[in-house]
Amino acid sequence: MDADVTDSAGTPADPDLPAGDTPQGRSQGRSQEEPGATDSKEEPEPGAVPENDAPQDSGDEGEAGAGEDSEGGDGSEGGGDGDQHGSDGKGAVGAQTWADHPKDGSASRRKRPWLRWAALGASFLVMISAGAGWWLYKKLDGNITTDTSAAAELKAYEKERPTPVVMDAQNILLIGSDSRSGDNREYGRDDGGSQRSDTTILLHLAADRKSATAVSLPRDLMVEVPKCRTGDDKETREQFTQFNSAFELGGTACTIRTVERLTGIRIDHHMVVDFNGFKDMVDAVDGVEICLKEPIDDKDARLELPAGRQTLNGEEALGYVRARKTLGDGSDTERMERQQRFLGALVNKMQSNGVLLIPTRLYPVLDAATKSLTTDPGLDSLRDLYDLVRSMRDVPTDQVQFLTVPRQPYRQNVNRDELVEPDASELFKQLREDKPVAVVPADELKEKEEEKEKAQDEKPDDAGSDSESPTPTPTYSGSSAADDLCEQ
């Protein structure tokens, strides 16, 4: 019987179909009495389209291959040409697989045009966002000024520089420029564009990034300034003079080398910030809150403020950190302490308000900061600065500490400062070796020192070494970013 079925098949079966399977059009053209005619329909091969699912223009299933309006009626669509799929080439319908019905996909696409438009819209938004993001990145990156001359001079004096002790710790020198040229001339006399380091802070970031210690170096501190190269490529002589002269004589490189000689700490990076950049950063965070015990009326600083808690804008903040003669005892030391408390309040504001985590709030801060920055090549890109900020954003505010290097009036000139030893050397050693230091308010430190002296006086003369406690963490007068200025 199998042989009869094969012989009656007429034209050989489609080579793409297994032997014994007959396309729908051909099976319908057979005599129903022909043996095996229905067997091929009962168990279609996997992937074949069932008869009931095959698209037809005619309601009569038996006429699907004969009618002129049916699919494949002319042998050109659905069934291919008659030479391949029909015994006589008329109305033959090809293999009924989904791949053989492109009209189904076309119909679906015509019915759902919104999918195509949604995809195009999404692609357009992605391209616009990527373009805007790249433009913002390039803008911020281009704001930063690179100080290549300082890097070249430091390289020339490499043999004189300290060797890093703890590789993962970072020591960054922050220099506030006191130039009165350009946009800064409104804050004082323009003396030809010369600069002095009005504020210098050594920022130590612990290797584990769990603490940050900012040490202010007094501008009037008497120090050894090494030989330095001037802007016109002349060499200055080594001299014992006040600290801020180093910046005026030899710029950033001379200041860095002076700090390294003073502390024995290797400076990894530096940043120079000008007055207007400081103002813009304060305005970018919508002002910084402080608390004044007494009102301020300082015409030189153009500052008039009432007593009590208040929020300073950029202009007021600049006057507050620069004022000296009319506030307190008029000393530079007291001004540095005021600067430290304000910087602590600024750090607290940025962390507590989520500025570092919200792009729309972070961008104005970065824009203001990058416009005012001159850095070494290791920090002259937005990516470098972002990595630095990101490494610090999890430091608890009570571990962001500010202090002034232990100092006292210089013995030969009370208008100058000198280091208090061995306290200063102990502080530098702790930072150099990445060991912790602690800071407390000045009055609290004084009480602790008095208690320590009293305990030493009451200690029995025969007390042995067994009663000695482990070496305590060195404590200095200072503040932290967590301090409330109104409670001090």
C-alpha positions in Angstrom: 0.0 0.0 0.0 2.8 2.3 0.8 4.2 1.8 -2.7 0.8 2.8 -4.3 0.7 6.0 -2.3 4.2 6.9 -3.5 3.5 6.1 -7.1 0.3 8.2 -7.2 2.0 11.3 -5.9 2.7 12.5 -9.4 5.4 15.1 -9.4 8.0 14.4 -6.8 7.4 15.9 -3.4 9.0 19.2 -2.3 12.6 18.4 -1.4 12.2 20.6 1.7 9.5 18.3 3.1 10.0 14.8 4.5 8.9 11.9 2.3 5.3 11.1 2.8 4.2 14.6 3.8 2.1 16.4 1.2 1.4 20.1 1.1 -2.1 21.2 1.8 -2.9 22.2 -1.7 -1.9 18.9 -3.2 -3.6 16.7 -0.6 -6.9 18.5 -1.2 -6.6 17.8 -4.9 -6.5 14.1 -4.3 -9.3 11.7 -4.4 -10.6 11.0 -0.9 -10.7 7.3 -1.8 -6.9 7.3 -2.3 -5.2 5.2 0.4 -3.2 7.3 2.9 -4.7 10.6 1.8 -5.7 11.5 5.3 -2.8 10.0 7.1 -0.4 12.8 6.2 -2.8 15.4 7.8 -3.3 13.7 11.1 0.3 13.9 12.3 1.9 17.0 10.8 5.6 17.5 11.1 6.8 19.9 13.8 6.9 23.4 12.5 4.1 22.8 9.9 1.0 25.1 10.0 -2.2 23.3 10.9 -4.9 23.5 8.2 -7.3 25.5 10.4 -4.6 28.1 11.0 -3.6 28.5 7.4 -4.7 32.0 6.1 -7.3 31.7 3.3 -9.3 34.2 1.4 -12.0 31.8 0.5 -14.4 30.4 3.0 -14.4 27.0 1.2 -11.4 25.0 2.4 -11.5 22.7 -0.6 -11.1 25.6 -3.0 -8.1 27.2 -1.4 -5.8 26.0 -4.1 -8.1 26.6 -7.1 -9.7 30.0 -6.6 -7.9 32.9 -8.4 -8.3 35.1 -5.3 -6.9 32.6 -2.9 -3.3 32.8 -1.6 -1.0 31.2 -4.1 -3.7 31.3 -6.7 -1.2 32.5 -9.3 1.6 30.5 -7.8 3.5 33.6 -6.8 2.6 34.1 -3.1 2.1 31.7 -0.2 2.7 28.6 -2.3 5.7 29.6 -4.4 5.7 28.8 -8.1 3.9 25.9 -9.6 7.1 24.2 -10.7 8.0 23.6 -7.1 4.8 22.9 -5.2 2.1 21.9 -7.6 1.5 19.0 -10.0 0.1 21.2 -12.7 1.4 24.7 -11.6 -2.1 26.0 -11.0 -3.2 27.4 -7.6 -0.6 25.3 -5.7 -0.1 26.4 -2.1 3.4 26.1 -0.8 4.6 24.7 2.5 2.5 26.1 5.3 5.1 27.2 7.8 5.3 30.5 9.7 8.4 31.4 7.7 6.4 31.1 4.5 3.9 33.8 5.6 5.6 37.2 5.7 2.2 38.8 5.5 1.5 37.8 9.1 4.5 39.8 10.4 3.6 42.7 8.1 0.1 42.8 9.4 1.3 42.8 13.0 3.6 45.6 12.3 0.9 47.6 10.6 -1.4 47.0 13.6 1.1 48.2 16.2 2.9 51.3 14.7 3.2 52.8 18.2 5.8 50.2 19.1 8.0 51.5 16.3 7.5 55.2 17.3 8.2 54.3 21.0 11.5 52.7 20.1 12.5 55.6 17.9 11.5 58.1 20.7 13.5 56.1 23.3 16.5 56.0 21.0 16.3 59.8 20.5 16.1 60.5 24.2 19.1 58.3 24.9 21.1 60.1 22.2 20.0 63.5 23.6 20.8 62.5 27.2 24.2 61.0 26.2 25.0 64.2 24.3 24.0 66.5 27.1 25.9 64.4 29.6 29.0 64.5 27.5 28.7 68.2 27.0 28.4 68.8 30.8 31.3 66.6 31.5 33.5 68.4 28.9 32.4 71.7 30.3 33.3 70.9 33.9 36.5 69.2 32.8 37.5 72.2 30.8 37.0 74.5 33.8 40.0 73.1 35.7 43.4 74.8 35.2 46.4 72.5 35.3 49.6 73.7 37.0 52.3 72.1 34.9 55.1 74.4 36.0 54.8 73.4 39.6 55.0 69.7 38.6 58.1 70.4 36.5 59.9 72.2 39.4 59.0 69.5 41.9 60.4 66.9 39.6 63.6 68.9 39.4 63.9 68.8 43.3 62.7 65.2 43.7 65.8 64.1 45.6 65.1 66.6 48.3 61.4 65.5 48.8 60.2 63.1 51.6 59.4 59.5 50.8 55.8 58.5 51.2 55.3 56.3 54.3 51.7 55.0 53.8 50.9 54.6 50.2 47.1 54.6 50.3 46.9 57.7 52.5 46.6 61.1 50.6 48.1 64.5 51.6 46.7 67.4 49.7 47.8 71.0 50.1 44.9 73.5 49.8 46.1 77.0 49.1 43.8 80.1 49.2 45.2 82.7 46.8 45.4 86.2 48.1 45.8 87.8 44.6 44.1 91.1 44.1 44.3 91.0 40.3 41.5 90.4 37.9 38.1 89.7 39.5 39.7 89.8 43.0 40.8 93.4 42.8 37.6 94.5 44.6 38.9 92.8 47.8 42.0 94.9 48.1 44.8 96.8 46.4 46.1 95.3 43.2 49.8 95.1 43.7 50.7 94.0 40.1 49.1 90.6 40.3 51.4 89.2 43.0 50.0 86.4 45.1 50.4 85.4 48.8 49.0 82.3 50.4 46.3 83.9 52.5 45.1 80.5 53.7 47.0 77.2 53.6 45.6 73.9 54.8 47.3 70.5 54.8 44.5 67.9 54.3 45.3 64.4 55.3 43.0 61.6 54.1 43.5 58.4 56.1 44.3 55.3 54.0 41.0 53.6 55.1 39.1 56.8 54.3 37.4 56.8 57.7 38.8 60.2 58.8 40.1 63.4 57.3 42.3 65.9 59.2 42.8 69.5 58.0 45.7 71.3 59.6 45.9 75.1 59.1 49.4 76.6 58.7 49.6 80.2 59.9 50.6 82.7 57.2 52.9 84.5 59.7 54.6 81.3 60.9 58.4 81.6 60.8 59.9 78.8 58.6 62.9 77.8 56.5 62.0 78.5 52.8 64.3 76.6 50.4 65.8 77.9 47.2 63.0 78.3 44.7 62.6 79.2 41.0 60.7 82.5 40.4 58.3 83.2 37.5 61.1 84.8 35.5 63.3 81.6 36.0 65.6 83.1 38.6 66.5 81.3 41.8 65.9 82.7 45.2 68.2 82.2 48.2 67.3 79.9 51.1 66.0 82.0 53.9 64.2 82.0 57.3 61.1 84.1 56.9 57.3 84.0 57.3 55.5 81.2 55.6 53.4 83.0 53.1 56.5 84.5 51.5 57.1 81.1 49.8 54.1 81.5 47.6 54.9 85.0 46.6 58.6 84.1 45.9 58.2 80.8 44.0 54.5 80.0 43.7 52.9 76.7 44.4 56.0 74.5 44.1 58.0 76.6 46.6 55.1 76.5 49.1 54.9 72.7 48.7 58.6 72.2 49.3 58.5 74.5 52.3 55.6 72.5 53.8 57.5 69.2 53.1 60.6 70.5 54.8 58.6 71.7 57.8 56.5 68.6 58.3 58.4 65.7 56.7 55.1 64.8 54.9 55.1 64.1 51.2 52.5 66.2 49.4 50.6 64.1 46.9 48.4 66.8 45.3 47.7 70.5 45.6 44.8 72.8 44.8 44.8 76.6 44.6 41.4 78.2 45.1 40.7 81.9 44.5 38.2 84.2 46.3 35.4 84.2 43.7 35.5 80.4 43.5 34.8 80.2 47.2 31.8 82.6 47.0 30.3 80.6 44.1 30.6 77.3 46.0 28.7 78.8 49.0 26.0 80.1 46.7 25.8 76.8 45.0 24.7 75.0 48.2 22.2 77.8 49.0 24.3 79.3 51.7 25.9 78.1 54.9 24.5 78.4 58.4 26.6 79.9 61.2 26.0 81.4 64.7 27.5 84.6 65.9 27.9 85.4 69.6 28.2 89.1 68.8 27.2 91.3 65.8 29.8 92.1 63.2 30.4 95.5 61.5 33.6 95.3 59.5 33.9 98.0 56.7 37.1 96.5 55.4 35.4 93.1 54.9 32.2 94.9 53.8 30.3 92.8 56.4 27.5 93.7 58.7 25.7 90.9 60.5 23.5 90.6 63.6 24.2 88.2 66.4 22.6 84.8 66.4 22.0 81.9 64.0 21.9 82.9 60.3 22.7 81.7 56.8 25.4 83.4 54.9 25.5 83.8 51.1 28.7 83.7 49.2 29.6 87.4 49.5 28.9 87.4 53.3 30.8 84.1 53.8 33.9 85.5 52.1 33.8 88.6 54.3 33.3 86.3 57.4 36.3 84.1 56.8 38.6 87.0 55.7 37.7 89.6 58.4 40.3 89.9 61.2 40.8 93.3 62.8 37.3 93.9 64.0 36.6 90.3 65.2 37.9 88.9 68.5 41.5 89.7 69.3 42.3 90.5 65.6 44.9 87.7 65.4 45.4 85.6 62.3 45.2 82.5 64.6 41.6 83.4 65.6 40.8 84.0 61.9 42.0 80.5 61.0 39.8 79.0 63.7 36.9 80.9 62.2 37.8 79.6 58.8 37.9 76.0 60.1 34.5 76.2 61.7 33.0 77.6 58.5 34.6 74.9 56.3 33.2 72.3 58.8 29.7 73.9 58.4 30.1 73.8 54.6 31.0 70.1 54.7 28.1 69.3 57.0 25.7 71.2 54.7 26.9 69.2 51.6 26.6 65.9 53.4 23.3 66.4 55.3 21.5 67.8 52.3 22.6 65.0 50.0 24.4 67.4 47.6 27.0 64.8 46.8 24.4 62.2 45.8 21.9 64.3 43.8 23.3 65.2 40.3 21.1 68.3 39.9 22.4 69.8 43.2 26.0 68.5 42.7 26.5 70.1 39.3 26.4 73.8 40.4 28.9 72.9 43.2 31.2 71.2 40.7 30.8 74.0 38.2 31.8 76.6 40.9 34.6 74.5 42.3 36.2 73.6 39.0 36.1 77.2 37.8 38.1 78.3 40.8 40.6 75.4 40.9 44.2 75.2 39.7 45.5 71.7 40.4 48.5 69.4 39.6 48.2 67.0 36.7 47.1 64.2 39.0 43.8 66.1 39.9 43.1 68.1 36.7 40.2 66.1 35.4 36.6 65.8 36.6 37.0 62.0 36.9 40.0 62.5 39.3 38.1 65.0 41.4 35.0 62.8 41.4 37.0 59.8 42.6 38.5 62.0 45.4 35.1 63.3 46.5 33.5 59.8 46.3 36.2 58.4 48.6 35.4 61.1 51.2 31.6 61.1 51.1 31.3 58.3 53.6 33.6 59.9 56.2 31.5 60.7 59.3 31.2 64.4 59.9 32.7 64.0 63.4 35.8 62.5 61.8 36.3 65.5 59.5 38.6 67.4 61.9 40.1 70.9 61.7 43.0 72.2 63.8 45.8 74.7 63.7 49.4 73.5 64.0 50.5 74.1 67.6 52.0 77.6 67.6 52.8 80.5 69.8 54.1 84.1 69.3 57.6 84.2 67.9 60.1 85.2 70.6 61.7 87.9 68.5 58.6 89.4 67.1 55.2 88.9 68.7 53.5 89.7 65.4 54.9 86.4 64.0 54.4 82.8 65.0 56.6 79.8 65.8 55.9 76.2 66.4 55.3 74.7 69.8 57.5 71.7 70.3 57.3 68.8 70.8 53.6 69.1 70.1 54.0 70.1 66.4 56.5 67.4 65.6 54.2 64.8 67.3 51.3 66.0 65.1 53.4 65.7 61.9 54.6 62.3 62.9 51.0 61.0 63.5 49.9 62.3 60.1 53.0 61.0 58.3 52.4 57.5 59.7 48.7 57.7 59.1 47.9 57.4 62.8 44.8 59.0 64.5 44.6 62.4 66.1 41.8 63.9 68.2 40.5 67.4 68.4 38.4 69.1 71.1 37.4 72.8 71.7 40.1 74.9 73.2 38.4 75.3 76.6 37.8 71.6 76.9 41.5 70.9 76.0 42.6 73.3 78.7 40.5 71.5 81.2 42.0 68.1 80.1 45.5 69.4 80.4 44.8 70.8 83.9 43.4 67.4 85.0 46.4 65.6 83.5 48.8 67.9 85.5 46.8 67.3 88.6 46.9 63.6 88.2 50.6 63.7 87.7 51.1 65.7 90.9 49.0 63.2 92.9 50.7 60.2 91.5 52.7 58.3 94.1 56.5 58.5 93.7 56.9 54.7 93.8 54.2 54.0 91.1 55.7 51.5 88.7 55.3 51.1 84.9 52.5 48.5 85.5 50.2 51.4 86.4 50.9 53.2 83.1 48.1 53.2 80.5 48.7 52.7 76.8 49.8 55.8 74.9 46.7 57.9 74.4 45.8 59.5 71.0 47.3 63.0 70.8 44.6 65.6 71.3 44.7 69.1 69.9 42.6 72.2 70.0 40.2 72.2 67.1 36.7 71.4 65.8 34.8 68.9 63.6 32.3 69.2 60.9 29.6 67.8 63.3 30.0 70.7 65.7 27.1 73.2 66.1 28.6 76.6 65.9 25.8 78.0 68.2 26.7 75.6 71.0 30.3 76.6 71.2 
